[in-house]
Amino acid sequence: MPEDSYHVDFASLEWESPLAGLRCKARRWGGKQLRLVEYTPEMPPHWCDKGHIGYVLEGTFEISFEHEVVVFHPGDGVFIPPGPEHRHMGQAVTNVVRIVFAEDI
């Protein structure tokens, strides 16, 4: 993939399954990692401290922040600030949720 291209051919990448109820495809791009993540309700709610930006492609995803619960639908952007002071817990609401994330490496 050319570095100046905005197209990421996720179809050519293999799925990885780091947790039950979750699978993902990742591609390094300069100082970032782009991930296509697929969640199902079988994935237990999980904590994540790492800052990242995401875009919901399919399904409904719920994130419990310290002071509020936010529900994300297809087309919504997701921003998680970095640092332990912004811990959150996410879980799938629908049968399948697909989100593309961009994370600093």
N, C-alpha and C positions, 0 to 999 in steps of 0.2 A: 504494500500500500504506500503510495507516495506520501511524503510528510506534508505536502501542501494540499492534500485532498481532504475534504470534509466527509467523505463517504467511508464508513467502516463496514466491511463485509462480514457481519456477525455470522452469516449463514455458513461461512467457510471455517469457522472456529468450532472446537469441540466444547460440549457442555461439561462443566465441572459441578460436583455436588458436595460442597464443603459441610453442609448441615442438612439434617432431615427436613424435607419440605421446601428445599431451596436448591436452585441450580443457577449457574452463571457462566457467561463467556466474557473473557477479559482481553483487552488489547492495550499495550503500552503505547503512549503517544507523547513523545517529548517528556516533559515533567509531569504528565498526568496518566492516569489509568482510566480507560473507558470500560464500563462493565454493563452488559445486558443481564439483568437479574430477574429471575422468574421465581415468585413466591407462591406457595399454596397454604391453605389453612393448617396443614400438618406441621408447618414450621412453628415451633414455639416462639412466643414473643422474645425478641433478643435486644440486647443493648449494643450500642455502637457509639464510640467516642469520636470517631474520625469525621472531620468536616467534609461534606461533599454536596454537590448539586445534582439533582436528578430530574427526570421528565417521565411522567407516567404515560405509558403507551396503551396499557390495557388493564382493566379491573379497578378495584377500589382498595386502597391501602390506608391503614389508620396508624398514626404515630402519637404516642403519649409523651408529651414533653413534661417538664417539671410542673408547669402551672396550667396546662391546657391539653386537650385532645384535638387533633386536627385530622380530618378525613380528606384524602386526595383521590381524585377521579381522573379518567383519561384526559390528557391535555394539560393537566396541572403540572406546574413546576414545583420541585421540592428542594428546599435549602436547609441543610443541617449545619449550624455554625460549629467550628472546631472547638475542641477542648472539653475536659470533663465537666465544666460548669454547664454544658449544653447537652448532657446525656439525654437520650431518648430511647423509647422502646417501640418498635414497629411490628405490625402483624397484618397478614392478608385478611380482607373482609370477604372477597369473592373467591371463587374456586381457583382462579389463576390471576396473578398480578405480574405485569412485566414493566420494569422501570429501567431506563438507561441512566447510569450515574457517571459523573466525571469527578475523579478524586486526585488530589495531589499525591505524588509518590514520595 
